[in-house]
Amino acid sequence: MSGGCIEDDIAKQIVNQQLTASKPSILSYGVDASENERLGLPCGGELTLLVQPIEANQENQQQFKQILSALSQRQCINRISSTVDNSSTLSPASLFQPLNRSGNKVTHCFGPHFQMLLIGAGQLSKVLAELALAMDYQVIVCDPRPELIEQWDVADVEAVFDTPDQLILKQGGDAQSVIISLTHVNAIDDLAVSSALKTDAFYVGALGSMRTSESRKQRLLAQGFSAKQLSKLHAPVGLSIGSKTPIEIAVSVMAQLTSLRAAATRKMTP
């Protein structure tokens, strides 16, 4: 929650039995300068926490089974908890929403991991996959070229021998999905991008220079895609930071994704 100082204070409250096991507690930190100094909070921000005891009873176990079931199907679900007692209910959610507190209710939205579908099993995909894994993305790589799939060696990343349109059809392109084509082969990249633009994917990107990207857009326009649809395409992929090497390009992509996700969260926050 804070890097240690808040956690230590909560642990002391638990040891000293200051937190009850029968009802929730609302804890506020950073409300004044003296408390910041006591806890070692240099940032000056405020933090409000709901500490909720959860018994291993049948009702709670059933709720968390429902939450896990929704996540396994890449669906979002809300857990609405009372700050007065230990009651909670579940409700479906069409999109992931930030944590929200309203009156005596706290709504915690559980959503699936952001999914990154990488088209192309080359060196850049390996570097990007490793960085995305470190940032808690679920990563799948796809390539119709068997020799590249056979040499894929990134742990915890599923490598699929298939065409990109089939992968996108099978794995889906929901609002928590990122689809990036990195093959440098026009036929493969065009197929991936044209399939991805027809989904609800949060982010669609393609590797290439400005000239290559413009040529691709012209081909997609000729296929019937509208300028509005093409506005979803990030090509060249990533932030323009003068990146050249695989790790630099990967950093630019993850930085852009982080910025876009943060902006989307701010937009949804009441």
MARDREN-73699 format. One line per field, with one value per residue (C-alpha): residue number from 1; residue in three letters; x, y, z. Coordinates in steps of 0.25 Angstrom, whole numbers. Example, Ala and Ser with C-alpha at 12.3 -4.5 7.8 and 13.67 -1.06 7.14 Angstrom:
2
k = (1|2)
r = (ALA|SER)
east = (49|55)
north = (-18|-4)
up = (31|29)
// end
This chain:
270
k = (1|2|3|4|5|6|7|8|9|10|11|12|13|14|15|16|17|18|19|20|21|22|23|24|25|26|27|28|29|30|31|32|33|34|35|36|37|38|39|40|41|42|43|44|45|46|47|48|49|50|51|52|53|54|55|56|57|58|59|60|61|62|63|64|65|66|67|68|69|70|71|72|73|74|75|76|77|78|79|80|81|82|83|84|85|86|87|88|89|90|91|92|93|94|95|96|97|98|99|100|101|102|103|104|105|106|107|108|109|110|111|112|113|114|115|116|117|118|119|120|121|122|123|124|125|126|127|128|129|130|131|132|133|134|135|136|137|138|139|140|141|142|143|144|145|146|147|148|149|150|151|152|153|154|155|156|157|158|159|160|161|162|163|164|165|166|167|168|169|170|171|172|173|174|175|176|177|178|179|180|181|182|183|184|185|186|187|188|189|190|191|192|193|194|195|196|197|198|199|200|201|202|203|204|205|206|207|208|209|210|211|212|213|214|215|216|217|218|219|220|221|222|223|224|225|226|227|228|229|230|231|232|233|234|235|236|237|238|239|240|241|242|243|244|245|246|247|248|249|250|251|252|253|254|255|256|257|258|259|260|261|262|263|264|265|266|267|268|269|270)
r = (MET|SER|GLY|GLY|CYS|ILE|GLU|ASP|ASP|ILE|ALA|LYS|GLN|ILE|VAL|ASN|GLN|GLN|LEU|THR|ALA|SER|LYS|PRO|SER|ILE|LEU|SER|TYR|GLY|VAL|ASP|ALA|SER|GLU|ASN|GLU|ARG|LEU|GLY|LEU|PRO|CYS|GLY|GLY|GLU|LEU|THR|LEU|LEU|VAL|GLN|PRO|ILE|GLU|ALA|ASN|GLN|GLU|ASN|GLN|GLN|GLN|PHE|LYS|GLN|ILE|LEU|SER|ALA|LEU|SER|GLN|ARG|GLN|CYS|ILE|ASN|ARG|ILE|SER|SER|THR|VAL|ASP|ASN|SER|SER|THR|LEU|SER|PRO|ALA|SER|LEU|PHE|GLN|PRO|LEU|ASN|ARG|SER|GLY|ASN|LYS|VAL|THR|HIS|CYS|PHE|GLY|PRO|HIS|PHE|GLN|MET|LEU|LEU|ILE|GLY|ALA|GLY|GLN|LEU|SER|LYS|VAL|LEU|ALA|GLU|LEU|ALA|LEU|ALA|MET|ASP|TYR|GLN|VAL|ILE|VAL|CYS|ASP|PRO|ARG|PRO|GLU|LEU|ILE|GLU|GLN|TRP|ASP|VAL|ALA|ASP|VAL|GLU|ALA|VAL|PHE|ASP|THR|PRO|ASP|GLN|LEU|ILE|LEU|LYS|GLN|GLY|GLY|ASP|ALA|GLN|SER|VAL|ILE|ILE|SER|LEU|THR|HIS|VAL|ASN|ALA|ILE|ASP|ASP|LEU|ALA|VAL|SER|SER|ALA|LEU|LYS|THR|ASP|ALA|PHE|TYR|VAL|GLY|ALA|LEU|GLY|SER|MET|ARG|THR|SER|GLU|SER|ARG|LYS|GLN|ARG|LEU|LEU|ALA|GLN|GLY|PHE|SER|ALA|LYS|GLN|LEU|SER|LYS|LEU|HIS|ALA|PRO|VAL|GLY|LEU|SER|ILE|GLY|SER|LYS|THR|PRO|ILE|GLU|ILE|ALA|VAL|SER|VAL|MET|ALA|GLN|LEU|THR|SER|LEU|ARG|ALA|ALA|ALA|THR|ARG|LYS|MET|THR|PRO)
east = (0|11|24|25|21|5|7|15|4|-7|1|3|-12|-15|-5|-11|-25|-29|-36|-48|-50|-66|-67|-60|-51|-48|-34|-29|-14|-7|-18|-8|7|10|4|12|25|21|19|30|20|28|19|8|-4|-15|-19|-32|-33|-45|-40|-50|-50|-54|-58|-56|-71|-79|-85|-71|-65|-77|-75|-60|-63|-72|-61|-51|-61|-63|-49|-46|-56|-50|-62|-62|-70|-73|-72|-80|-76|-83|-74|-84|-84|-78|-89|-85|-92|-87|-92|-88|-79|-78|-65|-54|-56|-47|-50|-61|-67|-81|-87|-86|-83|-69|-70|-58|-58|-50|-45|-37|-22|-19|-16|-5|-6|7|8|22|31|44|54|46|34|42|47|34|27|37|35|20|20|28|16|6|1|-4|4|1|10|5|13|9|24|27|42|40|30|39|50|41|47|40|35|20|17|8|13|3|5|-6|-10|-13|-27|-30|-23|-31|-44|-41|-35|-44|-41|-48|-46|-35|-27|-15|-12|2|7|23|26|31|24|13|4|4|4|-8|-16|-13|-17|-29|-34|-31|-38|-51|-50|-52|-37|-32|-20|-16|-1|8|23|28|34|26|26|22|11|5|6|-2|-12|-15|-16|-26|-34|-35|-40|-52|-47|-51|-42|-49|-46|-31|-30|-30|-17|-4|7|18|16|20|24|33|46|56|56|64|68|58|58|56|44|39|40|33|22|20|21|10|1|3|0|-13|-18|-15|-23|-35|-35|-35|-47|-55|-52|-64)
north = (0|10|3|-1|10|8|-7|-6|3|-7|-19|-12|-9|-24|-28|-18|-23|-9|-14|-23|-36|-34|-21|-13|-1|11|16|30|33|46|56|65|68|62|48|49|51|40|30|35|39|49|50|59|51|45|30|24|9|-1|-12|-23|-36|-48|-61|-74|-77|-83|-69|-63|-75|-75|-60|-62|-74|-66|-55|-65|-71|-57|-54|-67|-63|-49|-42|-31|-33|-23|-27|-16|-16|-9|0|-2|-18|-29|-31|-31|-34|-36|-30|-31|-20|-17|-10|-9|3|9|6|15|19|25|27|14|6|2|-4|-12|-16|-28|-29|-39|-36|-27|-37|-34|-42|-41|-44|-49|-57|-49|-43|-30|-39|-46|-33|-27|-40|-40|-25|-27|-39|-31|-21|-31|-33|-47|-49|-58|-58|-63|-66|-74|-77|-90|-87|-75|-82|-94|-85|-77|-78|-67|-74|-72|-67|-76|-78|-81|-86|-79|-67|-54|-53|-67|-64|-51|-58|-69|-61|-49|-34|-29|-15|-21|-26|-20|-25|-22|-27|-27|-36|-26|-35|-27|-38|-43|-29|-24|-37|-35|-20|-22|-32|-25|-12|-19|-23|-15|-16|-4|-3|-7|-5|-8|-7|1|14|26|22|8|12|22|11|2|12|14|-1|-2|10|3|-9|-1|4|18|29|27|13|15|26|14|9|13|12|14|7|13|27|35|35|32|17|8|-4|-15|-11|4|1|-8|3|13|3|0|15|18|7|12|27|23|13|24|34|25|22|37|39|28|33|41)
up = (0|3|3|17|27|26|26|39|46|42|47|60|61|58|69|79|75|71|59|61|55|54|46|36|39|32|33|28|27|23|29|35|36|49|45|32|40|50|39|30|18|10|-2|5|0|7|8|12|14|17|26|24|32|23|29|22|22|11|6|5|-2|-12|-15|-18|-26|-35|-36|-40|-50|-56|-57|-64|-75|-76|-70|-60|-47|-35|-20|-12|2|14|23|34|35|28|17|2|-11|-25|-38|-52|-59|-73|-72|-61|-52|-41|-27|-22|-9|-8|6|14|1|-5|-19|-23|-38|-41|-55|-63|-66|-77|-89|-99|-112|-119|-134|-138|-130|-132|-123|-121|-117|-107|-100|-100|-94|-83|-80|-81|-71|-61|-62|-59|-73|-78|-91|-103|-116|-129|-142|-155|-157|-150|-149|-140|-131|-129|-124|-115|-101|-92|-79|-76|-90|-98|-113|-123|-137|-144|-153|-146|-150|-144|-131|-129|-133|-122|-111|-113|-114|-101|-95|-86|-98|-105|-119|-126|-139|-140|-151|-162|-172|-179|-181|-167|-161|-169|-166|-151|-151|-160|-150|-138|-142|-143|-128|-115|-112|-103|-112|-126|-130|-142|-144|-155|-160|-163|-178|-175|-166|-176|-187|-178|-175|-189|-192|-180|-186|-199|-192|-187|-173|-169|-164|-150|-149|-153|-142|-133|-139|-132|-144|-142|-129|-116|-112|-121|-112|-123|-120|-129|-121|-117|-102|-105|-114|-103|-93|-102|-104|-89|-86|-96|-91|-76|-80|-88|-77|-66|-75|-76|-61|-58|-68|-61|-47|-41)
// end
